[in-house]
Amino acid sequence: MTARRLRVLIQGLPPESATLTALRNAMPEEELDQQAEQGEPEKGRWSQSELLLASAIDALRRVEYVLICANSDSKAKRPSPPEPLPRPGAKPRKAKTELTENSANRLFELINGGAA
């Protein structure tokens, strides 16, 4: 068997196969991060069915959130939107920083020409 034929056979394996799982588990963290940035979740450590299940869970959580918001009092405090289920190879979302009074004043100055 030629090396090319072996490569074609390995590339044709399903993502959850033992061979591809072993190859992914042997990948350095930098390569996994690079693949996550390129948007290739199929090269992560989950099979396609697990990724689909996570997508279904995220959709169900969003529907539940919308249902709660639609049926709650408009003056009541709304719950925070649901976080997506963490995927392998994907970094968690960064927390948004709150705008402090000093930052707001500085931003106001910059917008109104105070930078000069």
C-alpha positions as CSV (number, residue, x, y, z in Angstrom):
1,M,0.0,0.0,0.0
2,T,1.3,3.4,-0.9
3,A,1.6,6.3,1.5
4,R,-0.9,8.2,-0.6
5,R,-3.5,5.4,-0.5
6,L,-3.1,5.2,3.3
7,R,-3.6,9.0,3.7
8,V,-6.8,8.8,1.5
9,L,-8.1,5.9,3.7
10,I,-7.4,7.8,6.9
11,Q,-9.0,11.0,5.6
12,G,-12.1,9.0,4.7
13,L,-12.7,7.7,8.2
14,P,-15.6,9.1,10.2
15,P,-14.6,11.8,12.8
16,E,-15.5,9.5,15.7
17,S,-13.3,6.7,14.5
18,A,-10.6,5.4,16.9
19,T,-7.8,6.3,14.5
20,L,-8.9,9.9,14.0
21,T,-9.6,10.3,17.7
22,A,-6.0,9.1,18.5
23,L,-4.6,11.5,15.9
24,R,-6.6,14.5,17.3
25,N,-5.6,13.6,20.9
26,A,-2.0,13.6,19.8
27,M,-2.3,17.1,18.3
28,P,-0.5,19.9,20.1
29,E,-2.6,22.5,21.7
30,E,-1.4,25.2,19.3
31,E,-2.7,23.3,16.3
32,L,-6.1,22.7,18.0
33,D,-6.3,26.5,18.7
34,Q,-5.4,27.2,15.1
35,Q,-8.1,24.9,13.8
36,A,-10.6,26.4,16.2
37,E,-9.8,29.9,14.9
38,Q,-10.3,28.6,11.3
39,G,-13.8,27.4,12.2
40,E,-13.3,23.7,11.7
41,P,-15.1,22.1,14.6
42,E,-15.1,18.7,12.9
43,K,-11.4,18.5,13.7
44,G,-12.1,19.0,17.4
45,R,-12.5,16.1,19.9
46,W,-16.2,15.6,19.4
47,S,-17.9,13.5,16.8
48,Q,-20.4,15.1,14.4
49,S,-23.4,13.6,16.3
50,E,-22.1,15.2,19.5
51,L,-21.7,18.6,17.8
52,L,-25.3,18.3,16.4
53,L,-26.6,17.4,19.9
54,A,-24.8,20.4,21.4
55,S,-26.4,22.6,18.7
56,A,-29.8,21.2,19.5
57,I,-29.3,21.9,23.2
58,D,-28.2,25.5,22.4
59,A,-31.4,26.0,20.3
60,L,-33.6,24.6,23.0
61,R,-32.0,26.9,25.6
62,R,-32.6,29.9,23.3
63,V,-36.2,28.9,22.8
64,E,-36.7,28.6,26.5
65,Y,-35.1,32.0,27.1
66,V,-37.3,33.7,24.5
67,L,-40.4,32.0,26.0
68,I,-39.5,33.3,29.4
69,C,-38.8,36.8,28.1
70,A,-42.1,36.9,26.1
71,N,-44.2,35.7,29.0
72,S,-42.6,37.7,31.8
73,D,-43.7,41.2,33.0
74,S,-42.0,43.9,31.0
75,K,-40.8,45.6,34.2
76,A,-39.4,42.4,35.7
77,K,-35.7,41.7,35.5
78,R,-35.1,39.5,32.6
79,P,-32.7,36.5,32.8
80,S,-29.4,36.6,31.1
81,P,-29.2,35.0,27.7
82,P,-28.1,31.4,27.8
83,E,-24.4,30.6,27.2
84,P,-23.7,28.1,24.4
85,L,-22.5,24.7,25.4
86,P,-18.7,24.7,25.3
87,R,-17.3,23.0,22.3
88,P,-13.8,21.4,22.1
89,G,-11.3,23.6,20.3
90,A,-13.4,26.7,20.9
91,K,-12.4,29.3,23.4
92,P,-15.1,30.5,25.9
93,R,-16.5,33.9,25.3
94,K,-14.8,36.8,27.0
95,A,-16.7,38.6,29.6
96,K,-17.8,42.1,28.6
97,T,-16.2,44.8,30.6
98,E,-18.5,47.4,32.1
99,L,-18.1,51.0,31.3
100,T,-16.9,52.9,34.4
101,E,-17.7,56.6,35.0
102,N,-14.1,57.6,34.3
103,S,-14.1,55.6,31.0
104,A,-17.4,57.1,30.0
105,N,-16.1,60.6,30.6
106,R,-12.9,59.9,28.7
107,L,-14.9,58.5,25.8
108,F,-17.1,61.5,25.8
109,E,-14.1,63.8,25.7
110,L,-12.6,61.8,22.8
111,I,-15.8,61.9,20.8
112,N,-16.2,65.7,21.3
113,G,-12.7,66.5,20.1
114,G,-10.9,66.4,23.5
115,A,-8.0,64.3,22.3
116,A,-6.2,67.2,20.7
